[in-house]
Amino acid sequence: MSPVTTAPAQLTAADAQLRHQYLAEVLDLLYPAPCSLTGDGPDRVAEYLVVPHARRPKLLIPMGSRRVAAAAVRRFAEPQTRLAKLKRDAVVAALRTGAWPALLRDRVRINAPSPGADSIDSYLERHLQAPLSISIHIGPARANRKPVLQLLTPTGRTFGFTKLGTGPLTRRLVRAETAALTALSHIDLKEVSVPQVLHTGQWHGHQVLVQSALPIWRDRVPLGPERLTTAMLEVARAVGTTRGWLATSPYWADLRNRLVQVADHADGAPLLDAARTLIDRSGDVPLTYGAWHGDWAPWNMACVDSDDGSDVLVWDWERFTPGVPMGFDALHYELQRRIQSDADARACVADVVAQASTLLDPFDVIPDGREVTALLYLVDLAARYLADRQAEAGARLGVLGTWLLPVLIDRVRRLT
């Protein structure tokens, strides 16, 4: 019998229902009182079309300009499947031609009782000193879900993205991403392009980060495994590397502290036990420690044509951390790539651990340290999920006992 828990009943709530609830929450955040979704007033603060519809919202696009609305849909995110791309292109075409009422029937209007009401639009225009339109992403349920706004010029050019930290976790993550982008801006990266910080501040108690838009709309080019590894190695070495035994490393000291903090969680105790067993059996393994992006996944990057060849664009740096075992990004990327297309997340975890030797070979991890590094990565990822309370937030993979922990515990027990 597995020593870990299974999914609670409340996590079976439909993604559509959770998105619909979040739609009202995010609008209340971005347009606080006296702005209203229901009242009439002399000042129309904003008006959005809901894509695809209000029952399962994914994107709010600004009304007023066909060109801006079409650009908001086309450039917000890159579809991950051919069917999703066809759907996106159909919406873009409808917006450009004016045929959108046949596809997009739901809209939201925000009014104010008098002109000059404070809103996120007015805040951004004031601090960026430029007229702009915004579109709003309505993401899936996650503990780290936050308002993400695409910023567009009156001609429809995407020039930036805004993130708002609205709770203790998301405020910390927005501050962390601000610090990471600021630090990386002082490093001469050759292989990787990262966003630049355009503005940081606070608005109504929310932490605000405005970052430049990377040119993801350029022609995509294939990204082979060697180029991807080269980019990951550059990030891993960006702030220097160290080497030492696992048991006496600052990394293990930090990870142990994080595990102790979540030990009272139902899955925290078995996770801490597995980590301690791993250290008892492999603590004398020498490892090299560098930085990792922290969430390097297919949807957080692109490879595009540039004047001097190609650029590897990487965004979402809120988990960037120095001093972790080399190769974590390669393991994370492979796991996320597999989970994206395979419903059996538990099998995906097992496959990544089984391939650790191949995945970590370019990162100069000694043979005896490769499975250990893969298991450390799983411990680290699990500690993050528990600390963020992903299960309680309704995240699809929030309950570790259904996929990650059984594989981790089994592989640690089999270590010699």
MOKA-V189932 format. One record per pair of residues at least 24 apart in sequence whose C-alpha atoms are under 7 Angstrom apart, sorted by sequence separation. I is the first residue (numbers start at 1). J is the second residue. D is the distance in whole Angstrom. If there is no record, write none. Layout:
{{I:J:D} {I:J:D}}
This chain:
{{146:170:7} {293:317:6} {295:319:6} {70:95:5} {144:169:7} {294:319:5} {69:95:7} {70:96:6} {144:170:6} {293:319:6} {294:320:5} {293:320:4} {294:321:7} {292:320:6} {293:321:7} {331:359:7} {66:95:6} {67:96:6} {292:321:6} {330:359:6} {66:96:5} {291:321:5} {292:322:6} {378:408:7} {178:209:7} {291:322:4} {247:279:6} {290:322:6} {291:323:6} {174:207:7} {290:323:5} {291:324:6} {296:329:6} {327:360:6} {375:408:6} {20:54:7} {289:323:5} {290:324:5} {20:55:6} {174:209:7} {289:324:5} {290:325:6} {294:329:7} {20:56:6} {171:207:6} {247:283:4} {289:325:4} {290:326:6} {292:328:7} {293:329:7} {296:332:7} {297:333:5} {327:363:6} {19:56:6} {20:57:6} {246:283:5} {247:284:6} {288:325:6} {289:326:5} {292:329:6} {295:332:7} {296:333:6} {326:363:6} {19:57:6} {245:283:7} {246:284:6} {287:325:6} {288:326:6} {16:55:6} {192:231:6} {245:284:5} {246:285:6} {297:336:6} {298:337:6} {16:56:5} {166:206:5} {191:231:5} {245:285:5} {246:286:6} {297:337:7} {165:206:5} {166:207:7} {245:286:4} {246:287:6} {164:206:6} {165:207:5} {244:286:5} {245:287:6} {164:207:5} {165:208:7} {191:234:7} {243:286:7} {244:287:6} {331:374:7} {164:208:5} {243:287:6} {244:288:7} {163:208:6} {164:209:7} {243:288:4} {162:208:7} {163:209:5} {242:288:6} {243:289:6} {162:209:6} {163:210:7} {241:288:7} {242:289:5} {162:210:4} {241:289:5} {242:290:7} {325:373:7} {161:210:6} {162:211:6} {241:290:5} {328:377:6} {160:210:7} {161:211:5} {240:290:6} {53:104:7} {160:211:5} {161:212:6} {52:104:7} {53:105:7} {54:106:6} {160:212:4} {161:213:6} {239:291:7} {51:104:7} {53:106:6} {159:212:6} {160:213:4} {237:290:6} {50:104:7} {159:213:5} {236:290:5} {237:291:7} {49:104:7} {158:213:7} {236:291:4} {349:404:6} {50:106:6} {235:291:6} {236:292:5} {49:106:6} {50:107:5} {235:292:6} {346:403:4} {350:407:6} {49:107:4} {345:403:6} {346:404:6} {349:407:7} {48:107:5} {49:108:7} {48:108:5} {47:108:6} {48:109:7} {47:109:4} {46:109:6} {47:110:6} {72:135:6} {46:110:5} {45:110:5} {44:110:6} {45:111:5} {44:111:5} {45:112:7} {43:111:6} {44:112:7} {43:112:5} {41:111:6} {42:112:7} {43:113:7} {40:111:6} {41:112:5} {42:113:6} {43:114:6} {62:133:7} {37:109:6} {39:111:7} {41:113:4} {42:114:6} {43:115:5} {62:134:6} {251:323:6} {37:110:5} {41:114:7} {62:135:6} {251:324:6} {36:110:6} {37:111:6} {61:135:5} {76:150:7} {35:110:6} {36:111:5} {60:135:5} {61:136:7} {35:111:6} {36:112:6} {60:136:5} {35:112:4} {59:136:6} {60:137:7} {34:112:6} {59:137:5} {287:365:7} {34:113:7} {58:137:6} {59:138:6} {58:138:5} {223:303:6} {57:138:6} {58:139:6} {222:303:7} {35:117:7} {221:303:6} {287:369:7} {220:303:6} {221:304:5} {220:304:4} {221:305:6} {285:369:6} {71:156:6} {219:304:6} {220:305:6} {68:154:7} {216:302:7} {218:304:6} {219:305:6} {32:119:7} {68:155:7} {218:305:7} {31:119:5} {68:156:4} {30:119:6} {31:120:7} {67:156:6} {30:120:5} {236:326:7} {232:329:7} {214:313:7} {275:379:7} {23:138:7} {193:311:7} {19:138:7} {192:311:7} {193:312:6} {194:313:6} {191:311:7} {192:312:5} {193:313:5} {194:314:6} {195:315:7} {19:140:6} {26:147:7} {191:312:6} {192:313:6} {193:314:6} {194:315:6} {192:314:7} {18:141:6} {259:383:6} {262:386:6} {15:140:7} {255:380:7} {258:383:7} {262:387:6} {278:412:6} {274:409:6} {281:416:7} {180:317:7} {274:412:7} {177:317:5} {180:320:6} {177:318:4} {75:217:6} {176:318:5} {174:318:6} {173:318:5} {143:388:6} {143:389:6} {143:390:5} {142:390:6} {143:393:5} {142:393:6} {141:393:6} {142:394:6} {141:394:6} {142:395:5} {141:395:5} {5:266:7} {5:267:7} {4:267:6} {4:270:7} {3:270:7} {11:394:5} {7:399:6} {6:399:7} {6:401:5} {7:402:7} {5:401:5} {6:402:6} {4:401:5} {2:406:7}}
